[in-house]
């Protein structure tokens, strides 16, 4: 925002509807302008339609509006006339060249001068003679099939575009978005990688999906709270999928435990828990049967047989451990 606002006045030439005058006054109040000049206006008594449309501008801008002549305006100010109809080249120099509101704003940021924004009549706008006397022409880009805006709307759009030179501050807080810590973002990638190993068996698909997510996160610049929520979500997903390690570590973070993940439907959680319990029971039953067979076959054997059985069992456990490690890569 600029340290001080530009001295810009708003001029309305022969307005026909008092309500539009009130609308323009309100827009001026919204975007930091205070001086309204009227050329041949209709009567605007207290309590009229103009005051009804002016909002809080009825307290200062509208009652202090001045009636002036067009000559006075062009002689005292740097003038910018507005029009919905433009020309395509310099052969029609009255309406060419023209500037958009954003281009006018850029110019006014580098040049400090008393400037008048001139709006024309509701029905016909500014005449060619009037446009020929102004310093610059401004036109609001709009639909080619219907580019003509209501007078009050046109003033509001133009004043909004000029807010950076008319307002020193707005109601919006000046807060910079803080990106989450890179260490937390990397932990999230590790959690997501574990998740992909659980749901996608094809390596090339996992690589593409992981890269796509990394690009998405890079564009989004998530906050600490957002990353914490994602960490908690995928941590819970990995638990439900039977994963026991997250990102190559059994450590958890208090931020993850505090994350609200109640959005996961309870019936899904219950079904997953029931399925896991059932699988564990079947595994224990199978282990018990295998142990009985081993004890039966080795009941009368020598110590060397027992050592042999222990070695076989040890190799089997090692293979199982290796398989588990492979799943967690």
N, C-alpha and C positions, 0 to 999 in steps of 0.2 A: 504494500500500500504506500502511496505517496505521503511524504511528511506533511504536506499541506495540499488542499484541494484547489483545482483550477477555478478561475473566475468565469463560469459559464452561465449564461442566461438563456431562458427558453422564451421563444416568441411564437405566438399563434396569430395568423393573419385571418381576419374576418371569420372567426369561428361561428358556426350556425347553431350548435347545440350546447347549452350551458353544462349539460352533463359531461361532455367531453372536456370542457375546461376544468371541471372538478377532477376528472380522471387524471388529466395531465398534472394538476397540482399535487395529487396524491403520489404519482410516480416520482415527481421531483422530491417530495419528502422522503420517499423510500431510498433514493439514490443520492442524497446529499446536496441537492440544489435548492436555492431559496428565492431567486428573483424571476418572476413571471411577468412578461410584457405582452400586452394584447393590442392588436391593431384592429380598430373598428369592431369591438365585441358587442354582443347583445347585452341587455341589462342583466345584472347579476345581483339581485337583492338578497339580503340575509334570508336564509331559510329556503332559497331556491334549489332547483335540482343540482346546480353546481356544488352547493355546500353538502348536499346529500351524498355526492360521489367523491368528495374530497377527503373523507376520513379526517385524520388529525391535521391535515393541511388546511382545513377550514379555520384553524386557530391562528395561522400566521401567513402562509403563502398566498392563499386565496384573497383574504381581505386586504393584503398589501400589494396585490397585483396592480400594475400601472398601465394606463392607456397611452400608447405612443403612435407615431406615424412610421410608415415603412422607411421613409427617408432618414429619419432619426436613427433607426437601427443600422442601416447600411453605412451610415457616416461615422458611427461611433464604435462599431464592433468588427472583428473578423467574422464574416458571416458564412454559415453552412446551410444551404437550402436543402430541403428533403423532397423527394419525388419517387413515385412508383414506376414512372415511365422514363426509360433511359434510351440513349442512342447507341449505335454499334460502332461508330467511328467519328473522326473529327470533322466530317462534313456537316454533322449536326452538332455543332460545338456547344449549343446552349445546355444540352443534357449529357455532354461528354467532354472530358473524361469524368467519371463519377467514382466515388469511393463507397465501400461498405462501412457499416458502423465500426467494425473492428479496425479497419484501416484508418478511419478518422481518429479512433482512440490512440493508435500508435503514433500518429502525427502530433496529437496534443500532448503526449507524454514528453516529447522532445522540444516543444515550443510553448513558452508561457505567454499567453496573450488573452485579452478579453474576447470571448467568443460568444456568438449568438447562434443557437440552433433554431432554425425557422421552419415552422410547420404551416401548411396551407389549409385551405378550406376542406370541409368534409367531402363535398361533391366534386370539386375540380382541382383541388390542391393549389400549388403556386402556379401562376401564369408564366408563359415564356418570358414576358417582359420582366417579371420579378426574378425569375431564375437567372436571367442575363445580368442582373445587378449584384448577385451574390458572388462571394469569392470561390466557394466550392459547392459541389453537389454530392449529396449522399443518398444512397438507395439501399433498402433492406432486401437481401436476397429472399425470394419467396417462390411459390409455385408459378411456373410459366403460364398455366391456364388461369390463374387468378392471383396476381401479385399485389393487388391493392388491399392495404390494411385499413381498418378503422383508425381514425385519427388518434384516439386515446391509446389504442394498441401500438401504433407506430411509435408514439412518443415513449411508451413504456419500454419497448424493445431497444430503441436507440439509447435511452438513458441507462438501461441495464448494461449495455455494451461499454458505455463510458464510465462505469462505476469505478474503474481503477484510477481514473483521474479526478473523480468527483468525491470519492469517499476516502477518508484517512483510515477508517477501520470499519468492520462489519460486526454483526452479532455472532459470527462463527468463530470459535476459538482457534488460535493459531497453534495447532498441535501437529508435530511431525509423527508419522507412523513409525513405530519401533519394531524392527524385524526381530524375530526370535533368535536366540543364541544358536550359532552354527553347530555347536556340540549337540544341542537338542534336536536340531534338524537332521543331523547325521544319525542319531539314535532312532529317529523315526524311519529313516531309510532302511536301517537294519531290521527294525520290526516288520516293515513292509516286505523286505526280502524274505524273511522267515514265512510270512503269510503266503507269498507267491510260491514258495517251495511246497507248501501244503495244498495248494489249490490248482497249480499249473505244473504238469509234468514235463512240458517241452521247454528246453533251455532257451531256445531262441525267442520264444514267446515271453519268458520271464525277463530276458534282457531288454526286449523292446518295451514291455510294460513298465519296468523299473526306470528306464530312461525317460519315458513319456511323463511319469509322475515327477521325476526330478525337474524336468523342464516346467511343468505346471507349478510346482512349489516355488521355483525360481521367479516366475512371473508374479505369483501371488504375494510374495513377501509376507508370510504369515506372522502373526504376533506370538508371543510366548504362550498365551492362553490357548490360541488356536492349535499350536503344535502339541501342547499338553493334552488337549482333547483328542487329537488324532493318535497320540501315543497310547492313551488309555483305551481307545476303541480297538486298535489293532493288537494291543496286549491281550485284551479280553477275547478277541477273535482267535488269537493263537492258542489261548487256553482251551477254548471250546473245540479247536481242531486237534487238540492233543499235544501241542508243542509245549516243551518244558523249559526252553531257553529262549531268550529274546536278545537278538543282536550279539550272539556269542557269549552271553553272560547271564548268570542267574540273578544278578542284581536288579532290584526294582527301585523306582523313584517314588518318593512320597507324593510328588505332583501327579504321577500316574494313578496312584491309589485314590487321590482326591477327585479325579475326573468323573464327572457325571456321565455315566453310560447307561442310564436307565431307559434310554430309547430303544434298547434291544428288547424285542417282545419276550415276555416271561415264558410263554409256551415254548419258544425256541430254546431258551436256556434250560428249561426243565427237561425237554426232549434230549438235549445234548448230554446233560448230566445223567439221565436214565440210561442212555446208550453207552456212555463211558462206564458206568457201574456194571452194566450187563456184560460188557467186554472183559472187565476186570474179573468178574466172577467166573466166566468161561475159561479165562487164562489160568486162574488158580485151580480150577477143576482139572484142566489138562495137565498142569504141573504136578498135581497130586497123583494122577494116573501114571505119569512117566516115572515118578519117584518110586511108586509101588513096583513097577516092572523092574527097575534097576535093583531095588532091594531084594526082590525075589530071585533074580538071576545071579546075584552076588552073595547070597546068604551063606553058602558053604565054601566060597572061594578063598584064595590066599590073599595076603596083604598086597601082593603085586597086582592082583586083579582089581582090588579096590583102588590102587594108585592109578591103574589104567583107566578105570571108570572116571576117577576124579579129573584126570587129564582130558578125557573126552569132553566131560562137562565143562571144564575150563575153556577149552577151545570153542565150544558152542557159545559160552557166555561172551568170549572175546569177539566172535563173529557178530553176535547180537549187538554188542556195544558198538562195533564198527559200523553196522547198518544204521544204528540210531544216530551216530555222528554224521553219517552221510546225509541223512534226511534233514539235519539241522544246518548244513552248509548253506 
